[in-house]
Structure formats: structure tokens, C-alpha cells
């Protein structure tokens, strides 16, 4: 099995190696996308825009715990792929066990905290008097699935580090497909509304985590979740966190930025918040596909870096950048042209639709460069470069977006212009990612070459 992984990562033609890794990753992201769209779509069929707004308001909280899973998933993948490239299989086992048990404990603690502080959390993320009950109801139920969410998000990435991209994809498909199938039953047929969406989400997370657990306990893996293999020392915890924290910070800051813009949009009413939530879903069609492409190549790049194969690393990167740019352009055109029908699928309230349509075509303006951004992000993470990863992660949705949003909200008295803060940020972030990558590549490959001498 490890020989097959080595063969694909090290010797397969670059297009084959890239496509073999990104297709399962993109399919996984498509399933995540469908799962995210399903909740909003079927809640929209209740014809209650306040419920749509409540799910949109609660989403940033959900993203925070997905970010915890990403901390262990991206950090673990980066470290494990480099360890396998260096031939250190035992350390890869220690790392995967560390990611599993630490993530699980954090998930249990987070679940308890949400139950205790659900109303303050709902107010913090922008719930109004009209949406408070729905938001709290959704959060209380979704909290049950937080430990499973963290585990499934972590290992949907980590399992790709051992060359098992199809297994990683299958776990995501099982969980998300279950959620999609259960949504119409629980929301519409059983008339559970927001609670139904939350229950379907929890069951999907449990199913996904159970699938990965079965794989990790089988003989078909070189990873481990055995407590005896748990180890945080020998630069395992620091190695995971060095890349995982910057990666998760990006998602956490995305949640924070969503909370901030939701609060800004409340000046235009709950229908503006509902329209913004739907626009984010439409924009997610492009973003999730390109996240899949970027995350799909990271294990391959990490292996090439760990093996000191500079030529192959660059070949993989160039092919991925060209592919990402082409896919970005196609998806941007599709989402811009079909923005109307996409928004209509979620909203029929005239005011909410107007906001949703305007915001969707504003957000999609960053589409052409978003693929390049995610490729460079993953390329930086593949080298284990903690500081550049941290700078980029805190910049896109933090150091860049928050000040730009603050300025736009003060200067413009237009909801659409305030929404323009995101595309402006994305173009600046893409330029920054390119600069940081070239600095990282020059520095870290020299460091790796010296260590291999």
C-alpha cells in the first residue's frame, strides 16, 4: 500500500498524479457544497425567510468547529505527508493518533459549552428577536455532532496523506449524502423545520466519522488511532499546530467576518441577512470546488518537498495553477449567468431575492483568482512554512477583510457596496499569496536541500 502511494506521488506523470488526487478531493467538496446548499434549500421551501436567516446566522458557529477539524486535518496532512516522504512511518502513526484523540476531546468540550451558552452565542452571531428562537434551536441540536464533525473533517484530509484519496472522498460522500437525503424528510415531511435540518446534519456527521473510524481500525491503513501510538512530543504537536493553526485561523476568521457582515447587514433588515446568506451559498459553488483542487494537491506537494524533489514539485505546481485558473473562469461565468435561478431556489420573498441577487453577482467577482489563491495557500502549507501560512491566514479574512469591511460600511450607504469588501479582499489576498509563496519556496527548499546533504 505504501509502495502504491510512493509510486503515484513520486513516479506517475504529473497530470495523472494531480488529477488522481484532486478528483476525489473535488468530489468531496461537491458533496460538502450540496450538503450546505441542501439545508438552506429545504428550509427555503418552508417559505419562512426568518428560518433561512437563522440557518445563515448559525453557520459561522458551525464553521468555527469545522476549523478545529481543519487544524488537525491540514496540520496533520502536512506533517504526515512530509514524514512519509522522509520514510518516517512510525512518526506518521503518532501524528494521526494525536490528531484523533486531541480533536475528539476538544469536540466534547465544545459541545458542552454551546449547550451552556447558546443564547449569548446566538446574540453574538447576529440573531434578532425574530430569528433568536430558530437560531438557538438549530445550535442546540447541531452541538451534539461537534465531536463527530471535528473527527470527520480532520480525517477527510489526513487519510489523503497516505494516498487514500478515494477513501477520504467516500467518507465525505456518505455523511453528506445522508444529510441531503434526510433534509426533505425531516424538514418538510416530518415538519421539523429548523430542528429537522439540524438533526440531519448531526446524523450525517456521525455517519462520516464512523466510516473513517472503521478504516482507521482496519489493516488497510498505515495510520493509527491507537491510544498507545498517541504522542505529542518530538515536534508532533508543534508540527501539526505550526501549519494547522494558520489553516484553521483562516476558517475561524471567515466565521468572524461572516458574523461581522451579518451584524452590519442588520441595518438593512433580516431580509438583507437572508439574501446575504444565500449569496454566500452561491459563491460557495466556486469556492468549494477550488478548495478541493487546492487541498487535493497538498499531499502530493508535501511528499515532493519531503523527498527534496524540487523539479517535480514545480511541475505539479505549474500544472495545478493552470488547471485552477481555467476552472475558476468557467465556474465564475456559470454562477454569474445563472445567479437568478440559483437565488430563486432558496428565496421567494421579493425583498430577500433582490438582496440575494445583488450580493451573489458581487461576491462572484473574485471567482477568476480564487483558484490561484487556494493553490498557493496549499503550496505554502506543504512545505511546513509556519510563518508565511500564519501571515496569509490572518490576512485574508482578518488583517485585510475586517479593515476593508469597516471602511466600506462607513463610506458607503449601500448594501451592495458593503458586500464588495469581499472581492476586493480576495484580489489583495491572491497577490499576497503569490509573494509569500515565492519567498517560502526560495527559503524552504534551500533548507530542505541542506538537510538532505
N, C-alpha and C positions, 0 to 999 in steps of 0.2 A: 504493500500500500504506500509506504513512504517512497519506494522507488518510482511508483507511478506519479506521485506528487513531484518528485525531483525531475522526472522526465518531462512533464508538462511545463513546469516553471523554468527549467534550465535549458532544455533542448528543442522543444516544439517550436515551429515557426511562429514569429511574433504575432501575426494576425490570429492564428489558431489559439495561441496561449491567451491572448487578450479576450477574444470572443468567448472562449470556453469558460473564462472566469466572470465576464460581465453579464452574459445572458442569464445565468441563474440569479445573479445579484439584481439585475433589472427586473426579472420576473418577480422576485421577492418584493421589490419596491412597488411594482404594479399592484401586487396583492395588498400591500400596505395602503397604497393610494385608494384602491377600491374599498377597502375597509373603512378608511377615513371618509370617503365620499358616501358610503352606504348609510352611516349614522345620520349625516345631515340630510341625505336624500329622503330616507324614510320618515325622519322626523318632519321634513318639509311636507310630506303627504298628509300630515295631521291638519294642515292649513293654519297652524298656530306659529306665527313668526317669533313669538316670545320664546317658544321652545327651541327654535332654530338658534336664536340669540344665546340662550342658556348653554347649549352644547358648544357654541363658538367661544363663549366666555370661559367655560370649564376646560377647553382644550389646552391652554398654556400650562395648567397644573399637570395634566397628563403628560405633556411634553417634557416637563422637568424630570419626571421619573423615567421616561424614555432616555433622557440624557444620562441618568445614572447607569442604565444598561449600556449606553454608548461608551461611558467612561471605561467600563471593563471590557466591552466589546472591541472598541477601536484600540484602546491601550493594550489589551491582551493580544489582539491580532498582530499589531505592530511588533510586539516583543516576541511572540511565538514564531512568527514567520522569519524573523531575523535569527532566532535560536535554531530553527530547522535548517536555515541556510548555512549556519555555522556548525551544524551537526550535533547540537546540544539537545537531544530528545528528552532527557530527564528534566532539564530546566523548563522545557515546554510543558511537561506534565505538572510540575509545581505551579507554573503560572496559571494554567487552566483551572486547577483546583482552587487556587487563591481567588480567582475571579468569580467562581461559582459561589463559594461559601460566604465571601465578603459581601457580594451583591445580594444574596438571599437575606442575610441579617439586616442589611440596610433597608431592604424592601419591607420586612416585617415591622421595623421601627417606623417607617414612613406611613404604613397602613394605620397604625395606632394613632399617629399624630394627626392624620386627616380626620379620623373619626372624632377626635377630641376638639379640634379647632376648625370644623367645617364651615361654620358661619363667618368667622373672621377671614378665612381664606377666600370664601365666595365674595365677600365685600371687597377684598384686596384686588381680586382679578376683574372687578368691574360690574358685579351683579347689581341690578337696580331693584326697587321694590317689586316690580312686575316679573323679574326673572329670578329673584332670590330662591324661591321655593324649588323651582325646576333645577337650578344650579346645584343647590345643596343635595337634592335627591340624587342627581347624577354622580356627584363627587363621593357621596357616602357609599354607593354601590361599587363604583369603579375602584375605590380604595382596596377592596378585597383582592383585586387582581394585581396590585402593585408588585408583590414579590415575584409573581409569575411573569409579569411584564419585564422586570429587570433581567431575570434569567433568560427569557426568550430573546430579548434584544441583545444581550451580551453574546449569547452563543450562536445567534444567527450570523454574527460576524466571526467569532473565534473559530468555528468549525471550518470556515473557508480557509483559515491559515494552514490547515493540514491537507488542503487540496480537495475538500469535500464540499464544493460549491453547490452541487445538486442536493445534498443532504440539508445544507443550510437553507436552500430555497424551499425544500419540501416542508420544513417546519413552519416557515412563514406562511406558505400556502394553506396548510392545514388549519392553522389558527385563524387566519384572516378569512378563509372561505367559510369556516364555521360561523364566524361573526356575521358575514354577509348573508348567509342562509337564515340565521336566526333573527336578524333585524326585522324583516317584514312580519315574521310570525309573532314576535314579542311586542313590537311597536304597534302594528296595525291589527293583526288577527286577535291577539290577546288584549289589545287596547291598553298596554302598559306604558305607552308613550316614552317619555324620557327614561323612566326606570327600565323599560324594555331594551333601549339602546345600551344602557349601562350593563345590564345582565348579559347581553350578547357579547359585549366587549370582554367581560370577565371570563366567560366560558371560552372564548377564543384564545385569550392569553394562557389559560390553564392548559388547553389542548396543545398549543405550540410548545410550552415549557415541557410538557410530558413527553412530546416527541423527541426533543433534544436530550432529555434525561435518559430515555431509552437508548439512544445512540451512544451517549457518553458512558453508559454502563455495559455496552456491548464489547465484543472482541474486535470490532471493525474500526476502532479508533486508536490513534496514538496519543490522544489527550486523556486527561484523568480528572475525575471529581472526587476521588477517594480522599477522605479526611487525612489519611496518612501521608498523602502527597502534598497536603497544604503547606505552603511555605511563603512567608512574606519577606524574609531576609534575602541576602545575596542579590540585592538590587532587583528583586521581583516586584515588590510593592512600588518602589520608586520608579522602576522601568515602565510598569503599567500606568502609573499616575502621570508620569512625565509627558506621555502622549495622550492618555485618556482624559485627563483633566482639561487640557486645552480643547480637545474634541467635544467633551461634554459641555464645556463653558459656552461653546457656540450655540448648542441647543438650549441651554439654560437662559442665555441672553436672548435667544429667539423668543422664549416664553415671556421673559421680562418685557421685551419690545412689543410683543402682542398685547400684554397687559396694559402697557403704556398707551398704545394706539387705541385700544378698546376704550380706555378712560378718556382719551382725547375725543374720540368719536361720539361719546355720550352727549356731547354738547349739541349734536345733530339728531339725537334721539335713538331709541332702541332699534329702529328700522335701519339706521346707518350702521349700527353694530352688527345686525343680522346680515346686511349687504356686504360688509367687510369680511365677515366670517366665510361667506360663500365665495367671495373673490379670492380669498386665501386658498380655498379648496381648488378653485380653477387653476390658480398659479401653481398649486402643488402638483398638477399633472406634469408640468415641465420639470419642476424641481426634483420630484421623487425619481423620475427616470434618470436624471443626470447624477443624482446622489448614488443610484445603483451602479452607474457606469464608474464613477469615481471610486466607490468603496470596493467594486469588483476587481480593480487593478491593484489595490494596495498590497494584498498578499504577494502578488507577482513581483511588484516593485521591491517590497521588503525582502523577498528571497534573493533577488538580483543584488540588492545592496549588501545583504549579509554575506553573500558569496563573493563580493567585490567585483561583480561583472558589470563594469561601467558601460561598455558598449551596448549590451542587451538592455540595461536599464534605460538608456537614452532612446533606443529603438522602440521599446514599449511605450515610453512617454510620448514620443512624437506621434505614433500611431493613435494613441488614446486621445491626444489633443485634437487631431484632425477629425476623429470619429465624434468626439464630444461637440465640436463646433457645428458639424453637419446636422447632428441630431437636434441640437439647440435651435438652429434656424427652422428646421421642419416643424418642430413642436410649437415654436412661437407663432408661426403663421397659422397653424391649425387652431390654437387656442384663441388667437385674436379674431379670426374669421368666425369661429363658432361660439364666441363668448355669450351671445344672446341665448341660444338654445341651452347652453350649459347652465347659465344662471336660472333660466326658467325651470329647469329640472328641480331646483331647490326652493325657489321662491315664486309665489304668485301675487303677493302683496305689491301693489304698484310702486309705492314709495321704496320698499326694500329692493325691488327689482332695479329701479333706477340707480340706487347706490351701488348695487352689486355689479351691474353692467359697467358703470363708470370705473369702479375700483378694479375690476377684472382686467380691463384694457390698459389700465395704468400699471398694475403690477407686472403684467406680461412683457412690458418694455425691457425688462432686464433679462429676458429669455435668451437673446443671442450670445451673451457672455457667461451665463451661469454655469454651463458645462465646463468651460475653461477654468473657472474658479474652483469647482469641485475636484477636477483632475489635479490642479496644483496643490490644493489642500491635502489630498491623499498622498501625493508625491512627497510632500514635506513630512507628513506623518510616517511614511515608510522608512525614512532614514533615522527615526528616533530623535529628530531635532526638536527638543522641548521648547526652547525659547521662541524660535520662529512660529511654531504651532500655537503657542500661547498668544503671541502678538496678533496673529491672524484671527484667532478665535475670539479674542476680546475686542477686536476692531470691527468686524463686520456688523454684528448686532449690538455692539456696545459703544466703543470709542468713536465709531463712525455714525452708526444709525441714531443713537439716542440724542447727540447734539444736533444732528440734521433734523430729526423729528421735532425737537424743541424749537429750533429756529423756524421751521416751516409752519408749525402750529401758531407761532406768534406773528409771523409776517403775513401769512395767508388766511383769509376767512373763507376758505373753500375746502370742502371735504376731499375733493379730488386732488388738489394741490398738496394737501397734507399727506395723502397716500403716495404722492410722488417721492416722498422721502426714501422709500424702499428701493426703487430703481436707481436713484442717484447713489445710494449707499452701495448697491451691488456693483456698479461700474467702478467705483473707487476701490472696493474690496478686491475685484478682479485684478486691477492694476497692482495693488499692494501684494497680492498672492504671487504674481509673476516675479516681482522684485525680490520678495523673500525666498522664492524657490531658487533663483539663480545664486543668491548669496549662500543658501543652505547647500546646494549641490556642490559648489566650489569648495566649501569648507569641510563638509562631512565626508565627501568621497576621498579627499586627501587624508583625512583622519582614518578612514577605514583601510585605505591602501597601506598606510604606515603600520597599522595593527596586523595586517596580513603578511608583512615582510618577515 
